[in-house]
Amino acid sequence: MKFAFIVNNYPPRVGGVEMHVASLARHLTDAGHSVIVYTLHETQGRSVEGGVTVVRLPEYLRVQGILGFPALGTARRVARALRAEAVDVVSVHTRFFPMSWVGLRAGRRAGVPVVHTEHGSGYVVSDSALVRLASRMVDHTVGRAVLRGADTVLGVSENVVSFVARLSGRRARVFYNAIEGSDSETQVTQRPEHLVFVGRMVPGKGWDVFVDCVARLRADGLQITAEMLGDGPDMSALRAHIEALGLADAIAVRGRVDSQAVRESLRGATLVNPTTLAEGFQTTLLEALAEQGRVVTYPVPGAQALAAEGRSVTITADRTESALLDALRAVLSGSASSDESDAMDAPLDSWTWATRSREYVEICERSIGSTRAK
């Protein structure tokens, strides 16, 4: 099969959606399929990266380093390319990105089925009333049109599927996020008292709650160490908060690091996840488990599914700092039980991209069959 991913952002740009698309594209290529990515960038051109053909188109008016806009007529030009490339399936991601709308229109023009994957479990969360209003307007116009127009709609968690139904009336299928498998059989040293935060330093992600919890736990006399991985506009505020609490020697702020470094930091440690944003499915939950660590998290998409499998996932009673502290104290108060040890050793084969990419091919084959039947 030949797949065309039509997305706003693609590596070297980083983010959850970017990693999802890049991992899926690479595994489809490894399985013998052909993949071409149409994306936006300040530098245009065509290249082959890890077996994936990447076409970078002009981008305009980039907002907050995340959202950019294509040139007028991009859908028409991409549709011609889809026909010339004999593409079988168009894959688009996240309802509010302009390239999702471009992909939908280009697929329609080229007569190619469009499979949309939704990554958000709710409306955009922001401290700005203007951003909240504008994002809802986009959701109820372009976003709803993308969800209703796609031939097949997927959601990366049950929460996402529910949001899709509320916004568009479409019935989506759960298509969980995934991670790269690990061949390492190295014995992992357990260090539950080492707390790790992974994410962008932005309002709502919970970096301030994480720092406050480290301070409170150390005040309790616990020998807590911590590190924070990620970057963002709140980085200076984060550093100032750490200094104000006298935690400069206890918390290592490492900034943005690559995926391998993230997994090394999570190995045997405790991932703390105090986000209140509309997350889809955070792969850091899976990465912590793959590295034989544990997760303490606010109620977020995917956490309950992992906990139901008996994984080392502790979900707080609610999204408050006090509930997070209670959960952390409970986890840190004793050594791992035999059940927890078994959960740490249990393989995550069903949560890897090797498995998920095969599932994606089956979904797309059904979408092609349904389109032809019409």
Helices and strands as residue ranges (DSSP letters): E 2-6, H 16-30, E 34-41, E 45-49, E 52-58, E 60-63, E 67-69, H 74-85, E 89-93, H 98-110, E 114-118, H 129-138, I 139-143, H 144-149, E 152-155, H 158-168, E 173-174, E 194-198, H 207-219, E 225-229, H 235-244, E 251-255, H 259-266, E 270-273, H 283-290, E 294-297, H 303-308, E 313-315, H 321-332, H 338-345, G 349-351, H 353-373
